[in-house]
Amino acid sequence: EREKQFNCCTAMQQVLWLATYFWVGPVLIVVNKMLLETFRFPIFLSGLGLVFAAVMSYALKRLKLIEISSNAQIDTTFWLTRVLPVGACQAATLAFGNLQYLYTGLGMIQMLKAMTPLVVTAVVVVFLKQIPNRKVMLSLLAISIGTAATIKGDATITSLGLLLALMSTLTEAGRLVLTQYLLQNLKFSVWESQLYLAPAGALCLFSTSLLLEAQQMAATNALAEMSRRPALFFLAASLGLCVHLVTSYVIKITGSVSLKVLSLFRNGAVILYSVFMYQEPVSQMQMLGYTISMLGFAGYAKFKMDQDQEEAKAKSALAAVP
């Protein structure tokens, strides 16, 4: 009886985590869009989120509410050569992502996220020499065709909007590759990642904001805008940390492949929201292209998992040979 109650409670907790995953990301997207309509400084806004994550992780560590298990010696050389490059890529991803809200519709931003596996695979092939198999390649081809159709179906998209989407995806791919190459032996937990990487990312963002946004912020008295809506800025910063925590836990209970499929449905919900709330037009060509991209994305997730499992088995078999 106790075991049944335990299983029931565990199932309910998992459902709650999944429900939280479905709303926390879209709410962050909508809040950022709302802020950037009047506070048009996306780099500075991105930095606030990383500062909040760094402060929270440090405070929880000091209060001994989280356990830091990594044995890494984070000295100056290690921080400059390993932590800072990964943090810089994370910062660039956030900055380019927020910049998109100024030049691209909310729905189109979500549609373009379908090309992420294509860019990640290209970076992995170039830098890590990991070649995808035929099924993965066909899935990537479907994503390419779908993305091209989606772009062609949007008459309002600009070259700058496309460039920002590509740079956001490219820097995220760079972060993944650098994490695997520079930090692969450390296996940071989600809190350790925030503790070590968030300050590096925040430093990069605020340095860039000082160069590119500070003069305009002073001219428009941007800090007064923050003082008028402190709750909304705090909500955006805290939701950014929540997205990392929830995503990490959902991966544990569902697996990374299931998470990718779930993200497709979540992005679809944001697209519908943009149509009804912001009256953003969506053409038949866009919907057809996005549907093809989603099918390719789902195939990529499945076939990439199969390939990774086959490679892991092959390595195990090779290691067992005397």
Buried (B, 14 or more C-beta within 10 A) or exposed (E): EEEEEEEEEEEEEBEEBBEBBBEBBBBBBBBBBBBBEEBBBBBBBBBBBBBBBBBBBBEBBEEEEBEBEBEBEEEEEBBEEBBBBBBBBBBBBBBBBBBBBBBBBBBBBBBBBBBBBBBBBEBBEEBEEBEBEEBBBBBBEBBBBBBBBBBEBBEEBEEEBBBBBBBBBBBBBBBBBBBBEBBEEBEBBBBBBBBBBBBBBBBBBBBBBEEBBBEEBEEBEBEEBBEEBEEBBEBBBBBBBBBBBBBBBBBEBBEBBBBBBBBBEBBBBBBEBBBEEEEBEBEEBBBBBBBBBBBBBBBBBBBBBBBEEEEEEEEEEEEEEE
